[in-house]
Amino acid sequence: MIIEVLFGEICNLYGDPQNAVYLSQTMPEAELIHTSLDSVPFFAENRPDIILIGSMSDNMHSSVVEKLKPYKQRLIELINDNVVFLVTGSACEVFCNTIENVTLETKIAGLGIVPFDAKINWFDRYNGKVLGSCNGMTLTGFKSQFSMLYGQNNDNYFVNVDRGIGINRESKLEGYKDHNFFVTQILGPILPLNPEFCEYLISLTGEKATAAFKEEAMDAYNQRVKEFSDPKIKFE
């Protein structure tokens, strides 16, 4: 099992690095490769089992887009080859068609792998919880973002949201999924908060593992589901 973590020196907000930590704790025999922004990605000439990229500050989007742009076709090849990707938080914008910052009145092209357009407004931050379903599993998490995503994901959404928002305030369909390519603005970090989803993600590689600290993680998860299901709990 090879897990590649992209650009951890800048893609490290909102606890997203803990997704890699939790995978490593769940599969201690796995090789964890940390790719920096100034190095050649391992995936360029190799096939990792899982690729992770997490949240970054908005002013880093252009740097990450420029870094990944030469590898766009390779990324598409890996997606079509069922490599597992977990793209979380503000890393989602990098894969969109366009990234518009309405505050700065700037607009750049993203990688164009995900059929969304991202709009960032630094005067309109959204903070909220998420409760929804994915592949028969209940998922929980949190959101903290200046961006909303716009586009069609009726047939390619990641989470059907029961409480909270989807890709924007008018949507109940969260994220994007293509083969084993998962794109989500859910933070938390999502894997330790949802141990069964962590196991499912690993199963997509052909491996099988029991989530680290499963009993304790499930106790916390079940309590969170109960709390988030309470109509008295505010979601933003």
Salt bridges, closest charged atoms under 4 A:
GLU66 OE2 - LYS69 NZ 2.89
GLU77 OE1 - ARG74 NH1 3.31
ASP81 OD2 - ARG47 NE 2.61
GLU93 OE2 - HIS61 NE2 3.81
ASP124 OD2 - ARG169 NH1 3.12
GLU174 OE2 - LYS143 NZ 3.29
ASP178 OD1 - HIS179 ND1 2.72
GLU199 OE2 - LYS214 NZ 2.96
